[in-house]
Amino acid sequence: VQLQASGGGLVQTGGSLRLSCAVSGRPGSSWATAWFRQAPGKERTFVAAIGWSGRETYYTESWKGRFTISKDNAKNTVFLQMNSLKPDDTAVYYCAIDIFSVESTPSRARQGSSYQYWGQGTQVTVSS
């Protein structure tokens, strides 16, 4: 199983980026997908998650208005649209999948320990 995160880069304050997480291999028939991020010197934090059907989405509330998670099951890909980016959004963004709870739950989605497979991360740098 491989998760390939991409779409990161350098952007100015107020700019936008769209991250992608493509899943390959055979992790199972369905899974929930999440994005986490880790800024330098800080702990990894939950950003957003989406269930297999796409009906269930979970966000860190403070970012909900700027970040939108979506998916394309035909391509086994999940996206994170990030708008109005700020320097504080600078971090490595990781995607992860949970094959045991395909729609996840509000509490489960936010725990890194809920996810069995992780991508390598993509760097997002927001300049001031």
ROSEVEX-542732 format. One record per residue: residue in three letters; x, y, z of N, C-alpha, C, CB in turn. Coordinates in Angstrom, 1 decimal. Glycine has a CB too. Example, Ala and Ser with C-alpha at 12.3 -4.5 7.8 and 13.67 -1.06 7.14 Angstrom:
PT    aa   n.east   n.north     n.up   ca.east   ca.north    ca.up   c.east   c.north     c.up   cb.east   cb.north    cb.up
PT   ALA     13.2      -5.7      7.8      12.3       -4.5      7.8     13.2      -3.3      7.8      11.3       -4.5      9.0
PT   SER     12.8      -2.2      7.1      13.7       -1.1      7.1     12.9       0.0      7.9      14.1       -0.6      5.7
// end
This chain:
PT    aa   n.east   n.north     n.up   ca.east   ca.north    ca.up   c.east   c.north     c.up   cb.east   cb.north    cb.up
PT   VAL      0.9      -1.2      0.0       0.0        0.0      0.0      0.9       1.2      0.0      -1.0        0.0      1.2
PT   GLN      0.6       2.2     -0.9       1.3        3.4     -0.9      0.4       4.6     -1.0       2.3        3.4     -2.1
PT   LEU      0.7       5.6     -0.2       0.0        6.9     -0.3      1.0       7.9     -0.8      -0.6        7.3      1.1
PT   GLN      0.6       8.6     -1.9       1.4        9.6     -2.5      0.8      10.9     -2.3       1.7        9.3     -4.0
PT   ALA      1.4      11.8     -1.5       0.9       13.1     -1.3      1.7      14.1     -2.2       1.1       13.6      0.2
PT   SER      0.9      15.0     -2.8       1.6       15.9     -3.7      0.8      17.2     -3.6       1.6       15.4     -5.1
PT   GLY      1.3      18.2     -4.3       0.7       19.5     -4.4      1.2      20.6     -3.6      -0.8       19.3     -4.1
PT   GLY      2.1      20.3     -2.7       2.7       21.3     -1.8      3.6      22.2     -2.6       3.5       20.7     -0.7
PT   GLY      4.1      23.3     -1.9       4.9       24.2     -2.6      5.0      25.5     -1.8       4.5       24.5     -4.0
PT   LEU      5.6      26.5     -2.5       5.8       27.8     -1.9      4.7      28.7     -2.4       7.2       28.4     -2.1
PT   VAL      4.0      29.4     -1.5       2.9       30.3     -1.9      3.0      31.5     -1.0       1.5       29.6     -1.8
PT   GLN      2.5      32.6     -1.5       2.4       33.9     -0.7      1.2      33.9      0.2       2.4       35.1     -1.6
PT   THR      1.3      34.7      1.2       0.1       34.8      2.1     -1.1      35.2      1.3       0.4       35.9      3.2
PT   GLY     -2.2      34.5      1.6      -3.5       34.7      0.9     -3.6      33.8     -0.3      -3.5       36.1      0.4
PT   GLY     -2.6      33.1     -0.7      -2.7       32.2     -1.8     -3.4      30.9     -1.5      -1.3       31.9     -2.3
PT   SER     -3.5      30.1     -2.5      -4.2       28.8     -2.4     -3.3      27.6     -2.9      -5.5       28.8     -3.2
PT   LEU     -3.5      26.5     -2.4      -2.9       25.3     -2.8     -3.9      24.1     -2.8      -1.6       24.9     -2.0
PT   ARG     -3.8      23.2     -3.6      -4.6       22.0     -3.6     -3.7      20.8     -3.5      -5.5       21.9     -4.9
PT   LEU     -3.8      20.1     -2.3      -3.0       18.9     -2.1     -3.8      17.7     -2.6      -2.7       18.8     -0.6
PT   SER     -3.1      16.7     -3.0      -3.7       15.4     -3.5     -3.0      14.3     -2.7      -3.5       15.2     -5.0
PT   CYS     -3.8      13.3     -2.5      -3.3       12.0     -1.8     -3.9      10.9     -2.6      -3.8       11.9     -0.3
PT   ALA     -3.0      10.2     -3.4      -3.4        9.1     -4.2     -3.0       7.8     -3.5      -2.7        9.2     -5.6
PT   VAL     -3.9       6.9     -3.4      -3.7        5.6     -2.8     -3.5       4.5     -3.8      -4.9        5.3     -1.8
PT   SER     -2.5       3.7     -3.7      -2.3        2.6     -4.6     -2.0       1.3     -3.8      -1.1        2.8     -5.5
PT   GLY     -2.2       0.2     -4.4      -2.1       -1.1     -3.7     -3.4      -1.6     -3.3      -1.2       -0.9     -2.5
PT   ARG     -3.5      -2.4     -2.3      -4.8       -3.0     -1.9     -5.0      -2.9     -0.4      -4.8       -4.5     -2.3
PT   PRO     -5.3      -1.6      0.1      -5.5       -1.5      1.5     -6.8      -2.0      2.0      -5.5        0.0      1.8
PT   GLY     -7.7      -2.4      1.1      -9.0       -2.9      1.4    -10.0      -2.3      0.4      -9.4       -2.4      2.9
PT   SER    -11.3      -2.6      0.7     -12.3       -2.2     -0.3    -12.7      -0.7     -0.1     -13.5       -3.1     -0.1
PT   SER    -12.5      -0.2      1.1     -12.9        1.2      1.4    -12.2       1.7      2.6     -14.4        1.3      1.5
PT   TRP    -12.1       3.0      2.8     -11.3        3.5      3.9    -11.7       5.0      4.1      -9.8        3.3      3.7
PT   ALA    -11.4       5.5      5.2     -11.5        6.9      5.5    -10.1       7.5      5.3     -12.0        7.2      7.0
PT   THR    -10.0       8.8      4.9      -8.8        9.4      4.6     -8.7      10.7      5.4      -8.6        9.7      3.1
PT   ALA     -7.5      11.0      5.9      -7.3       12.2      6.7     -6.1      13.0      6.2      -7.2       11.9      8.2
PT   TRP     -6.0      14.2      6.5      -4.8       15.1      6.4     -4.4      15.5      7.8      -5.1       16.3      5.5
PT   PHE     -3.2      15.4      8.1      -2.6       16.0      9.3     -1.4      16.9      8.8      -2.0       14.8     10.2
PT   ARG     -1.0      17.7      9.7       0.2       18.5      9.4      1.1      18.6     10.6      -0.3       19.9      8.9
PT   GLN      2.4      18.9     10.3       3.3       19.1     11.3      4.3      20.2     11.0       4.2       17.8     11.6
PT   ALA      4.2      21.2     11.8       5.1       22.4     11.6      6.4      22.1     12.4       4.4       23.7     12.2
PT   PRO      7.4      22.8     12.0       8.7       22.6     12.6      8.7      22.8     14.1       9.8       23.6     12.0
PT   GLY      9.2      21.9     14.8       9.2       22.0     16.3      7.9      21.8     17.0       9.7       23.3     16.6
PT   LYS      6.9      21.4     16.2       5.5       21.2     16.8      5.0      19.8     16.6       4.5       22.2     16.2
PT   GLU      4.0      19.4     17.3       3.4       18.1     17.2      2.5      18.0     15.9       2.6       17.7     18.4
PT   ARG      2.3      16.8     15.5       1.4       16.6     14.4      0.0      16.9     14.8       1.6       15.2     13.8
PT   THR     -0.7      17.6     13.9      -2.1       18.0     14.3     -3.0      17.6     13.2      -2.2       19.5     14.6
PT   PHE     -4.2      17.3     13.5      -5.3       16.9     12.6     -5.8      18.1     11.8      -6.5       16.3     13.4
PT   VAL     -6.0      17.9     10.5      -6.5       19.0      9.7     -8.0      18.7      9.2      -5.6       19.2      8.5
PT   ALA     -8.1      17.6      8.6      -9.4       17.2      8.0     -9.5      15.7      7.7      -9.8       18.1      6.8
PT   ALA    -10.7      15.2      7.6     -10.8       13.8      7.2    -12.1      13.6      6.4     -10.8       12.9      8.4
PT   ILE    -12.2      12.6      5.7     -13.4       12.3      4.9    -13.7      10.8      4.8     -13.3       12.9      3.4
PT   GLY    -14.9      10.5      5.0     -15.3        9.1      4.9    -15.3       8.6      3.5     -16.6        8.8      5.5
PT   TRP    -15.4       7.3      3.3     -15.4        6.7      2.0    -16.4       7.2      1.0     -15.5        5.2      2.1
PT   SER    -17.7       7.4      1.5     -18.8        7.8      0.7    -18.6       9.3      0.3     -20.1        7.6      1.4
PT   GLY    -17.8      10.0      1.1     -17.7       11.5      0.9    -18.8      12.3      1.6     -17.8       11.8     -0.6
PT   ARG    -19.8      11.6      2.3     -20.8       12.3      3.0    -20.3      12.8      4.3     -22.0       11.4      3.2
PT   GLU    -19.4      12.1      4.9     -19.0       12.5      6.3    -17.6      13.2      6.1     -18.8       11.2      7.2
PT   THR    -17.5      14.4      6.6     -16.3       15.1      6.7    -16.1      15.7      8.1     -16.3       16.3      5.6
PT   TYR    -14.8      15.8      8.4     -14.4       16.3      9.7    -13.3      17.3      9.6     -14.0       15.1     10.7
PT   TYR    -13.4      18.3     10.4     -12.4       19.4     10.3    -11.9      19.9     11.7     -12.9       20.6      9.5
PT   THR    -10.7      20.4     11.7     -10.4       21.2     12.9    -11.2      22.5     12.7      -8.8       21.4     13.0
PT   GLU    -12.0      22.9     13.6     -12.9       24.0     13.4    -12.3      25.3     13.0     -13.7       24.2     14.7
PT   SER    -11.1      25.6     13.5     -10.5       26.9     13.3    -10.1      27.0     11.8      -9.3       27.1     14.2
PT   TRP    -10.0      25.9     11.1      -9.6       25.9      9.7    -10.7      25.6      8.7      -8.5       25.0      9.5
PT   LYS    -11.9      25.2      9.2     -12.9       24.7      8.4    -13.3      25.7      7.3     -14.1       24.4      9.3
PT   GLY    -13.3      27.0      7.5     -13.7       27.9      6.5    -12.7      28.1      5.4     -14.0       29.2      7.1
PT   ARG    -11.5      27.7      5.6     -10.4       27.9      4.6    -10.0      26.6      3.9      -9.2       28.5      5.3
PT   PHE    -10.2      25.5      4.6      -9.8       24.2      4.0    -11.0      23.4      3.7      -8.9       23.5      5.0
PT   THR    -10.9      22.7      2.5     -12.0       21.8      2.1    -11.5      20.5      1.7     -12.9       22.5      1.0
PT   ILE    -12.0      19.4      2.2     -11.6       18.1      1.8    -12.6      17.5      0.9     -11.3       17.2      3.1
PT   SER    -12.1      16.8     -0.1     -13.0       16.1     -1.1    -12.3      14.9     -1.6     -13.4       17.1     -2.2
PT   LYS    -13.0      14.1     -2.5     -12.4       12.9     -3.0    -13.0      12.5     -4.3     -12.6       11.8     -2.0
PT   ASP    -12.2      11.7     -5.0     -12.6       11.1     -6.2    -12.3       9.6     -6.1     -11.8       11.7     -7.5
PT   ASN    -13.3       8.8     -5.8     -13.1        7.4     -5.5    -12.6       6.6     -6.8     -14.4        6.8     -5.0
PT   ALA    -13.1       7.1     -7.9     -12.6        6.5     -9.1    -11.1       6.5     -9.3     -13.3        7.1    -10.3
PT   LYS    -10.5       7.5     -8.7      -9.0        7.7     -8.8     -8.3       7.4     -7.5      -8.7        9.1     -9.3
PT   ASN     -9.1       6.9     -6.5      -8.5        6.6     -5.2     -7.7       7.8     -4.7      -7.6        5.4     -5.2
PT   THR     -8.3       9.0     -4.9      -7.6       10.2     -4.5     -8.4      11.1     -3.7      -7.1       10.9     -5.8
PT   VAL     -7.8      11.7     -2.7      -8.4       12.7     -1.8     -7.7      14.0     -2.0      -8.4       12.2     -0.3
PT   PHE     -8.4      15.1     -1.9      -7.9       16.4     -2.1     -8.1      17.3     -0.9      -8.5       17.1     -3.3
PT   LEU     -7.2      18.2     -0.7      -7.3       19.2      0.4     -7.1      20.6     -0.3      -6.3       19.0      1.6
PT   GLN     -8.2      21.3     -0.5      -8.1       22.6     -1.0     -7.9      23.6      0.1      -9.4       23.0     -1.8
PT   MET     -6.8      24.4      0.0      -6.4       25.3      1.1     -6.4      26.7      0.5      -5.1       24.9      1.7
PT   ASN     -7.3      27.6      1.1      -7.4       28.9      0.6     -7.0      29.9      1.7      -8.8       29.2      0.1
PT   SER     -6.7      31.1      1.3      -6.3       32.2      2.2     -5.2      31.8      3.2      -7.6       32.6      3.1
PT   LEU     -4.2      31.2      2.6      -3.1       30.6      3.4     -2.3      31.7      4.1      -2.2       29.9      2.5
PT   LYS     -1.9      31.3      5.3      -1.2       32.2      6.2      0.2      31.5      6.5      -2.0       32.4      7.5
PT   PRO      1.2      32.4      7.0       2.5       31.8      7.3      2.4      30.7      8.4       3.4       32.9      7.8
PT   ASP      1.4      30.8      9.3       1.2       29.7     10.3      0.8      28.4      9.7       0.1       30.1     11.3
PT   ASP      0.4      28.4      8.4       0.0       27.1      7.7      1.2      26.4      7.2      -1.0       27.4      6.6
PT   THR      2.4      27.0      7.3       3.6       26.3      6.9      3.8      25.0      7.7       4.8       27.3      7.0
PT   ALA      4.0      23.9      7.0       4.1       22.6      7.6      4.3      21.6      6.6       2.9       22.3      8.5
PT   VAL      4.6      20.4      7.0       4.6       19.2      6.2      3.2      18.6      6.4       5.7       18.2      6.5
PT   TYR      2.5      18.4      5.3       1.1       17.8      5.3      1.2      16.4      4.9       0.2       18.6      4.3
PT   TYR      0.6      15.6      5.8       0.6       14.1      5.6     -0.9      13.6      5.4       1.2       13.4      6.8
PT   CYS     -1.0      12.7      4.5      -2.3       12.0      4.4     -2.2      10.6      5.0      -2.8       11.9      2.9
PT   ALA     -3.3      10.1      5.4      -3.3        8.8      6.1     -4.7       8.1      5.8      -3.1        8.9      7.6
PT   ILE     -4.8       6.8      5.9      -6.0        6.1      5.7     -6.3       5.2      6.8      -6.0        5.4      4.4
PT   ASP     -7.6       5.0      7.1      -8.1        4.2      8.2     -9.0       3.1      7.5      -8.9        5.0      9.3
PT   ILE     -8.5       1.9      7.5      -9.3        0.8      6.8    -10.3       0.1      7.7      -8.4       -0.2      6.2
PT   PHE    -10.3       0.5      9.0     -11.2       -0.2      9.9    -12.5       0.6     10.2     -10.5       -0.4     11.2
PT   SER    -12.5       1.9      9.8     -13.7        2.7     10.1    -13.9       3.5      8.8     -13.6        3.5     11.4
PT   VAL    -14.6       3.0      7.8     -14.6        3.7      6.5    -15.3       5.0      6.5     -15.2        2.8      5.5
PT   GLU    -16.2       5.3      7.4     -16.8        6.6      7.5    -16.3       7.4      8.6     -18.3        6.5      7.6
PT   SER    -15.5       6.8      9.5     -14.9        7.3     10.7    -16.0       7.9     11.6     -13.9        8.4     10.3
PT   THR    -15.5       8.6     12.7     -16.4        9.3     13.6    -15.7      10.5     14.0     -16.7        8.3     14.9
PT   PRO    -16.4      11.5     14.6     -15.7       12.8     15.0    -14.5      12.6     15.9     -16.7       13.7     15.7
PT   SER    -14.6      11.6     16.8     -13.4       11.5     17.7    -12.3      10.6     17.0     -13.8       10.8     19.0
PT   ARG    -12.7       9.6     16.4     -11.7        8.7     15.7    -11.0       9.4     14.7     -12.4        7.4     15.2
PT   ALA    -11.6      10.2     13.9     -11.0       10.9     12.8     -9.8      11.7     13.2     -12.0       11.7     12.0
PT   ARG     -9.9      12.3     14.4      -8.9       13.2     14.8     -7.6      12.6     15.5      -9.5       14.2     15.8
PT   GLN     -7.7      11.3     15.7      -6.6       10.6     16.3     -5.6      10.0     15.3      -7.1        9.5     17.3
PT   GLY     -4.4      10.4     15.3      -3.4        9.8     14.4     -3.3       8.3     14.6      -2.1       10.4     14.7
PT   SER     -3.6       7.8     15.7      -3.5        6.3     16.0     -4.6       5.6     15.3      -3.5        6.1     17.5
PT   SER     -5.6       6.2     14.7      -6.7        5.6     14.0     -6.2       5.1     12.6      -7.9        6.5     13.9
PT   TYR     -5.1       5.6     12.2      -4.7        5.4     10.8     -3.6       4.4     10.6      -4.3        6.7     10.1
PT   GLN     -3.8       3.5      9.7      -2.8        2.4      9.5     -1.7       2.7      8.5      -3.6        1.1      9.2
PT   TYR     -2.1       3.5      7.5      -1.1        3.8      6.5     -0.9       5.3      6.3      -1.6        3.2      5.1
PT   TRP      0.3       5.7      6.1       0.6        7.1      6.0      1.4       7.4      4.7       1.4        7.6      7.2
PT   GLY      1.2       8.6      4.2       2.0        9.0      3.1      3.3       9.7      3.6       1.3       10.0      2.2
PT   GLN      4.2      10.1      2.6       5.5       10.6      3.0      5.4      12.1      3.3       6.4       10.4      1.9
PT   GLY      4.3      12.8      3.0       4.2       14.2      3.3      4.6      15.1      2.2       5.1       14.5      4.5
PT   THR      4.0      16.2      2.1       4.3       17.2      1.1      4.5      18.6      1.9       3.2       17.3      0.0
PT   GLN      5.5      19.3      1.5       5.9       20.5      2.2      5.0      21.7      1.7       7.4       20.9      2.1
PT   VAL      4.4      22.4      2.6       3.7       23.7      2.3      4.4      24.8      3.0       2.2       23.6      2.6
PT   THR      4.8      25.8      2.2       5.5       27.0      2.8      4.8      28.2      2.4       7.0       27.0      2.4
PT   VAL      4.3      29.0      3.3       3.6       30.2      3.0      4.5      31.4      3.5       2.2       30.2      3.8
PT   SER      4.8      32.2      2.5       5.7       33.4      2.8      4.8      34.6      3.2       6.6       33.7      1.6
PT   SER      5.4      35.4      4.0       4.7       36.6      4.4      5.0      37.8      3.5       5.1       37.0      5.9
// end
